[in-house]
Amino acid sequence: MAAISESVNGGRFDATLARHGIRALSRKSPATIQVNVGKLCNQACHHCHVDAGPRRTEQMTRATAERVIEVLAASPRVGTLDITGGAPELNPNFAMLVERARALGRKVIVRCNLTVTLEPGMEWLVEFYRRSGVELVCSLPCYTAENTDRQRGAGVFDKSIAALKQLNAVGFGRDELRLDLVYNPIGASLPPPQAGLEEQYREELARNFGVVFDRLLTIANMPIARFANQLRTTGIHSAYMSLLVNHFNPATVDGLMCRSLVSVGWDGRLYDCDFNQMLEIPLGDSAASTIWDIEDVGELAGARIATGSHCFGCTAGAGSSCGGAIA
């Protein structure tokens, strides 16, 4: 729990909201349940806010996954199940979550690191994605090998391109199968304008590799977990936090993901967002603490959202959320 004392400074963030005439954050009726099924991943990226990697053992159990589906079924205003990790595909309950959510008629988003599709024993994934009709949100920090490998490890770019070609071949990025890419800055800077960078990605990937996609989502690196440690090691943590605070944009607040989302941890605990989950900050204003304490996530509408200094990462510049830039 040490990370909490380092990162929770909700007073500072709430004071910034107040200076701009904005009330403390509260949740609308949730439209999305985002589920982090575990921290196991085949990669260990420098910017990872989950601190995921090949040696992590935290994994959602079958009973917890089934409870997620029960709550989803009982939450009629929730249209989307958003599955993340780690590499969520490495959880043994991943396929069950996708299939049952789709059987309920809900949209399913899978946050994929691309290279997991090339791991031994995962050859079924691409066809499973296609058959299930999921929407893929795939991390690709740059359209060059040098920058991508610098952030995610040697050889990751070439594997990512191979995976994208497989996905394109079965229809993702074409027709009705959605394929979005995610950009994270290499270092301690804000993402550039999303629209302009998307055009660069589209041109470079098509010309050099024949790869197509639907949208590019730009997401800021959050000053927590592995990236925060990297900032401290290089002596620029304070400078990065100042950058975020000084670029606070009130126009981003209404579109913050925490306003319309409920986050479920691998152990079934509930959070206001995936970043709060990683810092183990419980729901800001609710008697519920786990997925077993509620029947319909609509019960959490109107509740105050727990905030901290890391929230400046979502509100700086054009803003940053699981859906990319906000403003």
LINRA-V636924 format. One record per residue. PSI is psi in whole degrees, 0 to 359 (* if undefined). OMEGA is omega in whole degrees, 0 to 359 (NA if undefined). D_FIRST is the distance of its C-alpha to the first C-alpha in whole Angstrom. Layout:
psi->[PSI:PSI]
omega->[OMEGA:OMEGA]
d_first->[D_FIRST:D_FIRST]
This chain:
psi->[2:329:333:312:334:328:340:109:58:330:317:316:314:325:324:318:313:321:335:11:27:132:162:146:137:159:137:184:123:133:347:137:118:127:120:110:1:169:1:132:152:357:168:77:148:327:0:120:348:344:37:162:175:340:0:142:353:121:137:133:169:317:319:319:319:325:323:315:322:315:320:315:328:6:83:338:355:118:349:133:120:113:126:180:219:195:102:333:342:352:133:346:6:308:321:315:315:309:318:323:319:324:333:358:16:149:142:124:132:125:105:139:6:306:340:334:344:0:148:134:357:20:341:346:311:315:325:316:311:311:325:342:36:163:129:134:109:132:126:92:343:162:9:151:320:309:321:313:330:325:327:352:153:134:355:322:311:321:321:319:319:318:318:322:321:317:317:322:332:6:354:137:356:162:232:6:112:135:107:149:155:131:132:138:150:323:214:69:164:152:148:172:131:316:315:319:324:318:323:313:312:316:313:315:323:315:317:333:354:24:137:158:174:298:156:131:125:127:131:151:127:137:57:166:228:320:322:319:321:319:318:319:323:1:22:17:312:321:320:318:320:321:314:313:316:343:20:132:108:339:347:343:317:332:8:140:330:342:336:19:150:133:134:125:169:335:7:358:150:145:165:334:171:329:318:324:315:333:0:40:114:169:140:326:79:145:343:139:342:170:343:352:355:160:316:126:348:340:339:359:140:350:146:144:133:133:167:179:335:340:339:337:332:346:7:140:233:359:163:132:180:343:14:205:147:312:*]
omega->[183:182:183:183:180:192:183:175:184:179:180:180:180:177:177:175:183:180:179:178:182:179:176:185:173:185:168:175:185:176:184:165:177:186:173:188:177:185:177:180:177:178:176:187:183:186:192:179:179:186:183:178:184:183:180:184:181:183:177:180:178:182:180:179:179:177:176:181:177:180:177:180:182:182:188:181:178:182:188:167:184:187:183:180:23:169:188:182:181:176:183:180:183:183:179:180:180:185:182:177:178:177:176:180:181:173:177:173:175:178:192:178:179:186:180:180:181:179:177:179:182:183:182:192:186:179:177:175:183:183:184:180:179:169:183:173:193:182:173:190:180:177:175:181:185:183:180:181:178:181:191:178:183:176:184:182:181:177:180:178:177:179:179:178:176:181:176:184:179:172:179:185:177:175:186:179:190:178:176:177:181:175:168:175:179:184:187:179:176:176:173:179:188:185:181:180:178:179:176:178:185:181:184:182:179:183:187:187:183:183:176:179:182:182:168:178:178:184:179:174:183:183:179:173:189:181:177:178:178:178:181:180:181:174:184:181:181:180:180:178:178:177:181:182:183:179:176:182:182:180:180:195:184:183:180:186:181:182:185:187:169:182:179:179:182:180:177:178:185:181:178:177:182:180:174:178:182:177:180:175:183:177:186:187:181:175:180:176:180:180:178:182:181:174:181:181:173:177:183:178:178:182:177:182:177:182:179:182:178:180:174:178:180:187:180:176:179:180:184:178:177:177:178:182:184:187:NA]
d_first->[0:4:5:6:8:10:11:11:15:16:19:20:21:22:24:26:26:28:30:31:32:30:28:24:24:24:25:28:29:27:29:27:24:22:21:19:20:18:17:20:22:26:24:22:22:21:20:18:15:15:15:17:20:22:20:18:18:16:19:20:23:26:26:23:25:28:26:25:29:30:28:29:33:32:31:35:33:31:33:30:28:26:25:22:20:20:24:24:28:26:25:28:28:28:32:32:29:32:35:34:33:36:38:37:38:35:34:31:30:28:26:28:28:31:31:30:34:35:33:35:36:35:38:38:35:38:40:38:36:40:41:38:38:35:34:32:30:30:28:31:30:34:37:38:37:36:33:32:32:30:27:27:29:32:35:32:35:38:36:35:38:39:37:38:42:41:40:42:45:44:44:40:41:44:46:43:40:38:36:34:33:29:29:27:28:28:26:25:27:28:30:33:35:35:38:40:37:38:42:41:39:42:45:43:42:45:47:46:45:46:43:42:39:39:37:34:31:29:26:24:21:18:16:13:12:15:17:15:15:19:20:18:20:23:23:23:20:21:24:23:21:24:26:24:24:28:29:27:30:30:32:29:27:29:29:25:24:22:25:26:24:21:18:18:15:17:16:18:15:16:15:17:17:16:14:12:12:10:8:7:9:12:15:17:19:20:20:20:16:18:21:23:23:25:28:29:26:29:27:24:27:27:24:22:19:16:16:15:16:16:18:21:21:22:25:26:30:31:27:25:24:25:28:29:30:30:33]
